[in-house]
Amino acid sequence: MALFGTRYPETCPDGGGPVGTDQLAFWNAVRARIPSLEGRPWLHAIDQPLPIHDVMDMIEFCYASIGKPVNSELDVAVEQRRAMVRRWISEVPSGIRIVRAQR
């Protein structure tokens, strides 16, 4: 549920910023928007499906609540490292076999 962390952030206990989605805040907001949803909708009885308008409202709510992912400094560093390795591999003369080390 980290997709909804921008609007409903769960903050790291050490104060390091958001680490995911505050599920309680998220579901409280869902229930405020769709009052007919009771309990946990994913545990709803299969023989009594949710009303279609509730399902559509939930889809619209989730669509409006999804946050855009943002690259962190670590993500950028990892991608730079991968680009460096790809560049190095592309420069290896043909006929030389590259074997990955086992971890």
KOLTIVO-210223 format. One record per atom (N, C-alpha, C): residue number from 1; residue in three letters; atom name; x negated, y, z negated. Coordinates in steps of 0.05 Angstrom, whole numbers. Layout:
BEGIN
+-----+---------+-------+--------+--------+--------+
| num | residuo | atomo |     px |     py |     pz |
+-----+---------+-------+--------+--------+--------+
| NUM |     ALA |    CA |      X |      Y |      Z |
...
+-----+---------+-------+--------+--------+--------+
//
This chain:
BEGIN
+-----+---------+-------+--------+--------+--------+
| num | residuo | atomo |     px |     py |     pz |
+-----+---------+-------+--------+--------+--------+
|   1 |     MET |     N |    -16 |    -24 |      0 |
|   1 |     MET |    CA |      0 |      0 |      0 |
|   1 |     MET |     C |    -17 |     25 |      0 |
|   2 |     ALA |     N |    -42 |     23 |      7 |
|   2 |     ALA |    CA |    -59 |     47 |      7 |
|   2 |     ALA |     C |    -51 |     66 |     29 |
|   3 |     LEU |     N |    -34 |     58 |     47 |
|   3 |     LEU |    CA |    -25 |     76 |     69 |
|   3 |     LEU |     C |    -10 |    100 |     58 |
|   4 |     PHE |     N |      2 |     97 |     34 |
|   4 |     PHE |    CA |     18 |    118 |     23 |
|   4 |     PHE |     C |      3 |    134 |      1 |
|   5 |     GLY |     N |    -23 |    130 |     -1 |
|   5 |     GLY |    CA |    -39 |    143 |    -22 |
|   5 |     GLY |     C |    -42 |    173 |    -19 |
|   6 |     THR |     N |    -38 |    183 |      5 |
|   6 |     THR |    CA |    -41 |    212 |      9 |
|   6 |     THR |     C |    -18 |    227 |     -6 |
|   7 |     ARG |     N |      6 |    217 |     -3 |
|   7 |     ARG |    CA |     29 |    230 |    -15 |
|   7 |     ARG |     C |     34 |    220 |    -44 |
|   8 |     TYR |     N |     27 |    195 |    -49 |
|   8 |     TYR |    CA |     31 |    183 |    -76 |
|   8 |     TYR |     C |      5 |    171 |    -86 |
|   9 |     PRO |     N |    -15 |    187 |    -92 |
|   9 |     PRO |    CA |    -42 |    177 |    -98 |
|   9 |     PRO |     C |    -44 |    164 |   -126 |
|  10 |     GLU |     N |    -58 |    142 |   -126 |
|  10 |     GLU |    CA |    -67 |    129 |   -152 |
|  10 |     GLU |     C |    -96 |    138 |   -155 |
|  11 |     THR |     N |   -101 |    152 |   -177 |
|  11 |     THR |    CA |   -128 |    163 |   -181 |
|  11 |     THR |     C |   -145 |    144 |   -196 |
|  12 |     CYS |     N |   -171 |    145 |   -190 |
|  12 |     CYS |    CA |   -191 |    128 |   -203 |
|  12 |     CYS |     C |   -193 |    136 |   -232 |
|  13 |     PRO |     N |   -194 |    117 |   -251 |
|  13 |     PRO |    CA |   -197 |    124 |   -279 |
|  13 |     PRO |     C |   -221 |    141 |   -286 |
|  14 |     ASP |     N |   -243 |    139 |   -270 |
|  14 |     ASP |    CA |   -267 |    155 |   -275 |
|  14 |     ASP |     C |   -265 |    183 |   -263 |
|  15 |     GLY |     N |   -242 |    190 |   -251 |
|  15 |     GLY |    CA |   -239 |    216 |   -240 |
|  15 |     GLY |     C |   -251 |    220 |   -212 |
|  16 |     GLY |     N |   -258 |    197 |   -199 |
|  16 |     GLY |    CA |   -271 |    199 |   -173 |
|  16 |     GLY |     C |   -253 |    203 |   -150 |
|  17 |     GLY |     N |   -228 |    209 |   -154 |
|  17 |     GLY |    CA |   -209 |    214 |   -132 |
|  17 |     GLY |     C |   -190 |    191 |   -128 |
|  18 |     PRO |     N |   -174 |    193 |   -107 |
|  18 |     PRO |    CA |   -154 |    172 |   -103 |
|  18 |     PRO |     C |   -166 |    146 |    -94 |
|  19 |     VAL |     N |   -154 |    124 |   -103 |
|  19 |     VAL |    CA |   -164 |     97 |    -96 |
|  19 |     VAL |     C |   -142 |     80 |    -84 |
|  20 |     GLY |     N |   -118 |     90 |    -81 |
|  20 |     GLY |    CA |    -97 |     74 |    -70 |
|  20 |     GLY |     C |    -70 |     89 |    -73 |
|  21 |     THR |     N |    -49 |     73 |    -75 |
|  21 |     THR |    CA |    -22 |     85 |    -77 |
|  21 |     THR |     C |    -11 |     79 |   -105 |
|  22 |     ASP |     N |      1 |    100 |   -117 |
|  22 |     ASP |    CA |     15 |     97 |   -142 |
|  22 |     ASP |     C |     42 |     85 |   -136 |
|  23 |     GLN |     N |     44 |     58 |   -140 |
|  23 |     GLN |    CA |     68 |     44 |   -131 |
|  23 |     GLN |     C |     93 |     53 |   -146 |
|  24 |     LEU |     N |     90 |     60 |   -171 |
|  24 |     LEU |    CA |    114 |     69 |   -186 |
|  24 |     LEU |     C |    124 |     95 |   -175 |
|  25 |     ALA |     N |    107 |    114 |   -169 |
|  25 |     ALA |    CA |    115 |    139 |   -157 |
|  25 |     ALA |     C |    127 |    135 |   -130 |
|  26 |     PHE |     N |    115 |    117 |   -114 |
|  26 |     PHE |    CA |    125 |    111 |    -87 |
|  26 |     PHE |     C |    153 |    100 |    -89 |
|  27 |     TRP |     N |    158 |     79 |   -105 |
|  27 |     TRP |    CA |    184 |     66 |   -106 |
|  27 |     TRP |     C |    205 |     85 |   -119 |
|  28 |     ASN |     N |    197 |    102 |   -138 |
|  28 |     ASN |    CA |    216 |    121 |   -149 |
|  28 |     ASN |     C |    225 |    141 |   -127 |
|  29 |     ALA |     N |    206 |    149 |   -110 |
|  29 |     ALA |    CA |    214 |    167 |    -88 |
|  29 |     ALA |     C |    232 |    152 |    -68 |
|  30 |     VAL |     N |    226 |    127 |    -62 |
|  30 |     VAL |    CA |    243 |    111 |    -44 |
|  30 |     VAL |     C |    271 |    110 |    -55 |
|  31 |     ARG |     N |    273 |    103 |    -81 |
|  31 |     ARG |    CA |    300 |    100 |    -93 |
|  31 |     ARG |     C |    315 |    126 |    -95 |
|  32 |     ALA |     N |    300 |    148 |    -98 |
|  32 |     ALA |    CA |    313 |    175 |    -98 |
|  32 |     ALA |     C |    324 |    181 |    -70 |
|  33 |     ARG |     N |    311 |    172 |    -50 |
|  33 |     ARG |    CA |    320 |    177 |    -22 |
|  33 |     ARG |     C |    341 |    157 |    -14 |
|  34 |     ILE |     N |    339 |    132 |    -24 |
|  34 |     ILE |    CA |    358 |    111 |    -17 |
|  34 |     ILE |     C |    370 |     99 |    -43 |
|  35 |     PRO |     N |    389 |    113 |    -56 |
|  35 |     PRO |    CA |    399 |    104 |    -82 |
|  35 |     PRO |     C |    411 |     76 |    -82 |
|  36 |     SER |     N |    420 |     66 |    -59 |
|  36 |     SER |    CA |    432 |     40 |    -59 |
|  36 |     SER |     C |    412 |     17 |    -63 |
|  37 |     LEU |     N |    386 |     23 |    -59 |
|  37 |     LEU |    CA |    365 |      3 |    -64 |
|  37 |     LEU |     C |    362 |     -1 |    -94 |
|  38 |     GLU |     N |    367 |    -25 |   -103 |
|  38 |     GLU |    CA |    364 |    -32 |   -131 |
|  38 |     GLU |     C |    343 |    -53 |   -135 |
|  39 |     GLY |     N |    329 |    -51 |   -157 |
|  39 |     GLY |    CA |    309 |    -72 |   -162 |
|  39 |     GLY |     C |    287 |    -71 |   -141 |
|  40 |     ARG |     N |    279 |    -94 |   -133 |
|  40 |     ARG |    CA |    258 |    -98 |   -113 |
|  40 |     ARG |     C |    270 |   -107 |    -87 |
|  41 |     PRO |     N |    271 |    -90 |    -67 |
|  41 |     PRO |    CA |    284 |    -98 |    -42 |
|  41 |     PRO |     C |    272 |   -122 |    -28 |
|  42 |     TRP |     N |    246 |   -127 |    -32 |
|  42 |     TRP |    CA |    233 |   -150 |    -19 |
|  42 |     TRP |     C |    241 |   -176 |    -32 |
|  43 |     LEU |     N |    254 |   -175 |    -56 |
|  43 |     LEU |    CA |    264 |   -199 |    -69 |
|  43 |     LEU |     C |    294 |   -203 |    -64 |
|  44 |     HIS |     N |    305 |   -188 |    -45 |
|  44 |     HIS |    CA |    334 |   -189 |    -39 |
|  44 |     HIS |     C |    341 |   -217 |    -29 |
|  45 |     ALA |     N |    364 |   -227 |    -37 |
|  45 |     ALA |    CA |    374 |   -253 |    -29 |
|  45 |     ALA |     C |    376 |   -255 |      1 |
|  46 |     ILE |     N |    366 |   -276 |     12 |
|  46 |     ILE |    CA |    366 |   -280 |     41 |
|  46 |     ILE |     C |    395 |   -282 |     52 |
|  47 |     ASP |     N |    413 |   -293 |     36 |
|  47 |     ASP |    CA |    441 |   -296 |     46 |
|  47 |     ASP |     C |    457 |   -270 |     44 |
|  48 |     GLN |     N |    445 |   -249 |     32 |
|  48 |     GLN |    CA |    458 |   -223 |     29 |
|  48 |     GLN |     C |    438 |   -202 |     40 |
|  49 |     PRO |     N |    436 |   -199 |     66 |
|  49 |     PRO |    CA |    416 |   -180 |     76 |
|  49 |     PRO |     C |    423 |   -151 |     68 |
|  50 |     LEU |     N |    402 |   -135 |     68 |
|  50 |     LEU |    CA |    406 |   -106 |     62 |
|  50 |     LEU |     C |    422 |    -93 |     84 |
|  51 |     PRO |     N |    438 |    -73 |     77 |
|  51 |     PRO |    CA |    452 |    -59 |     98 |
|  51 |     PRO |     C |    433 |    -46 |    118 |
|  52 |     ILE |     N |    440 |    -47 |    143 |
|  52 |     ILE |    CA |    422 |    -37 |    164 |
|  52 |     ILE |     C |    415 |     -8 |    160 |
|  53 |     HIS |     N |    433 |      9 |    150 |
|  53 |     HIS |    CA |    427 |     37 |    146 |
|  53 |     HIS |     C |    406 |     41 |    124 |
|  54 |     ASP |     N |    405 |     23 |    104 |
|  54 |     ASP |    CA |    384 |     24 |     83 |
|  54 |     ASP |     C |    357 |     17 |     95 |
|  55 |     VAL |     N |    357 |     -4 |    112 |
|  55 |     VAL |    CA |    333 |    -12 |    125 |
|  55 |     VAL |     C |    321 |     10 |    143 |
|  56 |     MET |     N |    339 |     23 |    158 |
|  56 |     MET |    CA |    330 |     44 |    176 |
|  56 |     MET |     C |    320 |     68 |    160 |
|  57 |     ASP |     N |    334 |     75 |    138 |
|  57 |     ASP |    CA |    325 |     96 |    120 |
|  57 |     ASP |     C |    297 |     90 |    109 |
|  58 |     MET |     N |    293 |     65 |    101 |
|  58 |     MET |    CA |    267 |     57 |     90 |
|  58 |     MET |     C |    245 |     60 |    112 |
|  59 |     ILE |     N |    251 |     52 |    136 |
|  59 |     ILE |    CA |    231 |     55 |    158 |
|  59 |     ILE |     C |    225 |     84 |    162 |
|  60 |     GLU |     N |    245 |    101 |    163 |
|  60 |     GLU |    CA |    240 |    130 |    167 |
|  60 |     GLU |     C |    224 |    142 |    144 |
|  61 |     PHE |     N |    231 |    134 |    119 |
|  61 |     PHE |    CA |    216 |    144 |     96 |
|  61 |     PHE |     C |    187 |    136 |     97 |
|  62 |     CYS |     N |    182 |    111 |    103 |
|  62 |     CYS |    CA |    154 |    101 |    104 |
|  62 |     CYS |     C |    139 |    115 |    127 |
|  63 |     TYR |     N |    152 |    119 |    150 |
|  63 |     TYR |    CA |    139 |    133 |    172 |
|  63 |     TYR |     C |    131 |    161 |    164 |
|  64 |     ALA |     N |    149 |    175 |    150 |
|  64 |     ALA |    CA |    143 |    202 |    141 |
|  64 |     ALA |     C |    122 |    204 |    119 |
|  65 |     SER |     N |    118 |    182 |    105 |
|  65 |     SER |    CA |    100 |    182 |     81 |
|  65 |     SER |     C |     72 |    172 |     87 |
|  66 |     ILE |     N |     68 |    160 |    110 |
|  66 |     ILE |    CA |     41 |    148 |    115 |
|  66 |     ILE |     C |     21 |    170 |    118 |
|  67 |     GLY |     N |     -2 |    167 |    105 |
|  67 |     GLY |    CA |    -23 |    187 |    107 |
|  67 |     GLY |     C |    -43 |    180 |    128 |
|  68 |     LYS |     N |    -56 |    200 |    139 |
|  68 |     LYS |    CA |    -76 |    196 |    160 |
|  68 |     LYS |     C |   -102 |    189 |    146 |
|  69 |     PRO |     N |   -115 |    167 |    154 |
|  69 |     PRO |    CA |   -140 |    159 |    142 |
|  69 |     PRO |     C |   -162 |    179 |    149 |
|  70 |     VAL |     N |   -179 |    184 |    130 |
|  70 |     VAL |    CA |   -201 |    203 |    133 |
|  70 |     VAL |     C |   -227 |    189 |    127 |
|  71 |     ASN |     N |   -247 |    192 |    145 |
|  71 |     ASN |    CA |   -273 |    179 |    140 |
|  71 |     ASN |     C |   -287 |    192 |    117 |
|  72 |     SER |     N |   -297 |    176 |     99 |
|  72 |     SER |    CA |   -313 |    186 |     77 |
|  72 |     SER |     C |   -342 |    187 |     86 |
|  73 |     GLU |     N |   -359 |    199 |     69 |
|  73 |     GLU |    CA |   -388 |    200 |     76 |
|  73 |     GLU |     C |   -399 |    172 |     79 |
|  74 |     LEU |     N |   -389 |    153 |     63 |
|  74 |     LEU |    CA |   -399 |    125 |     64 |
|  74 |     LEU |     C |   -391 |    113 |     91 |
|  75 |     ASP |     N |   -366 |    117 |    100 |
|  75 |     ASP |    CA |   -357 |    107 |    125 |
|  75 |     ASP |     C |   -374 |    117 |    148 |
|  76 |     VAL |     N |   -381 |    143 |    147 |
|  76 |     VAL |    CA |   -398 |    155 |    168 |
|  76 |     VAL |     C |   -425 |    143 |    168 |
|  77 |     ALA |     N |   -437 |    139 |    144 |
|  77 |     ALA |    CA |   -464 |    127 |    142 |
|  77 |     ALA |     C |   -464 |     98 |    152 |
|  78 |     VAL |     N |   -443 |     83 |    146 |
|  78 |     VAL |    CA |   -441 |     55 |    155 |
|  78 |     VAL |     C |   -439 |     55 |    186 |
|  79 |     GLU |     N |   -423 |     72 |    197 |
|  79 |     GLU |    CA |   -420 |     73 |    226 |
|  79 |     GLU |     C |   -446 |     81 |    240 |
|  80 |     GLN |     N |   -461 |    100 |    228 |
|  80 |     GLN |    CA |   -487 |    108 |    239 |
|  80 |     GLN |     C |   -506 |     85 |    238 |
|  81 |     ARG |     N |   -506 |     69 |    217 |
|  81 |     ARG |    CA |   -523 |     46 |    215 |
|  81 |     ARG |     C |   -516 |     25 |    237 |
|  82 |     ARG |     N |   -490 |     20 |    240 |
|  82 |     ARG |    CA |   -481 |      1 |    261 |
|  82 |     ARG |     C |   -490 |     11 |    289 |
|  83 |     ALA |     N |   -487 |     37 |    294 |
|  83 |     ALA |    CA |   -496 |     48 |    320 |
|  83 |     ALA |     C |   -526 |     44 |    324 |
|  84 |     MET |     N |   -541 |     48 |    303 |
|  84 |     MET |    CA |   -570 |     44 |    304 |
|  84 |     MET |     C |   -577 |     15 |    311 |
|  85 |     VAL |     N |   -563 |     -4 |    298 |
|  85 |     VAL |    CA |   -568 |    -32 |    304 |
|  85 |     VAL |     C |   -560 |    -39 |    332 |
|  86 |     ARG |     N |   -537 |    -29 |    342 |
|  86 |     ARG |    CA |   -529 |    -34 |    369 |
|  86 |     ARG |     C |   -549 |    -23 |    389 |
|  87 |     ARG |     N |   -559 |      1 |    383 |
|  87 |     ARG |    CA |   -579 |     13 |    401 |
|  87 |     ARG |     C |   -605 |     -4 |    401 |
|  88 |     TRP |     N |   -613 |    -13 |    377 |
|  88 |     TRP |    CA |   -638 |    -29 |    375 |
|  88 |     TRP |     C |   -635 |    -55 |    391 |
|  89 |     ILE |     N |   -611 |    -68 |    388 |
|  89 |     ILE |    CA |   -606 |    -93 |    402 |
|  89 |     ILE |     C |   -606 |    -89 |    432 |
|  90 |     SER |     N |   -595 |    -66 |    441 |
|  90 |     SER |    CA |   -594 |    -61 |    470 |
|  90 |     SER |     C |   -622 |    -56 |    481 |
|  91 |     GLU |     N |   -641 |    -49 |    465 |
|  91 |     GLU |    CA |   -668 |    -43 |    474 |
|  91 |     GLU |     C |   -686 |    -67 |    473 |
|  92 |     VAL |     N |   -677 |    -90 |    462 |
|  92 |     VAL |    CA |   -693 |   -114 |    461 |
|  92 |     VAL |     C |   -695 |   -125 |    489 |
|  93 |     PRO |     N |   -720 |   -131 |    497 |
|  93 |     PRO |    CA |   -724 |   -142 |    525 |
|  93 |     PRO |     C |   -708 |   -168 |    529 |
|  94 |     SER |     N |   -698 |   -171 |    553 |
|  94 |     SER |    CA |   -683 |   -196 |    559 |
|  94 |     SER |     C |   -701 |   -220 |    556 |
|  95 |     GLY |     N |   -690 |   -242 |    549 |
|  95 |     GLY |    CA |   -705 |   -267 |    544 |
|  95 |     GLY |     C |   -712 |   -271 |    515 |
|  96 |     ILE |     N |   -710 |   -250 |    499 |
|  96 |     ILE |    CA |   -715 |   -253 |    470 |
|  96 |     ILE |     C |   -688 |   -257 |    456 |
|  97 |     ARG |     N |   -687 |   -278 |    440 |
|  97 |     ARG |    CA |   -662 |   -285 |    426 |
|  97 |     ARG |     C |   -662 |   -272 |    399 |
|  98 |     ILE |     N |   -640 |   -259 |    392 |
|  98 |     ILE |    CA |   -637 |   -246 |    365 |
|  98 |     ILE |     C |   -620 |   -265 |    348 |
|  99 |     VAL |     N |   -631 |   -271 |    325 |
|  99 |     VAL |    CA |   -617 |   -289 |    306 |
|  99 |     VAL |     C |   -611 |   -273 |    281 |
| 100 |     ARG |     N |   -586 |   -274 |    272 |
| 100 |     ARG |    CA |   -579 |   -260 |    247 |
| 100 |     ARG |     C |   -588 |   -276 |    223 |
| 101 |     ALA |     N |   -598 |   -262 |    203 |
| 101 |     ALA |    CA |   -606 |   -274 |    178 |
| 101 |     ALA |     C |   -582 |   -284 |    163 |
| 102 |     GLN |     N |   -585 |   -307 |    150 |
| 102 |     GLN |    CA |   -563 |   -318 |    133 |
| 102 |     GLN |     C |   -564 |   -304 |    106 |
| 103 |     ARG |     N |   -541 |   -298 |     95 |
| 103 |     ARG |    CA |   -540 |   -285 |     68 |
| 103 |     ARG |     C |   -534 |   -305 |     47 |
+-----+---------+-------+--------+--------+--------+
//
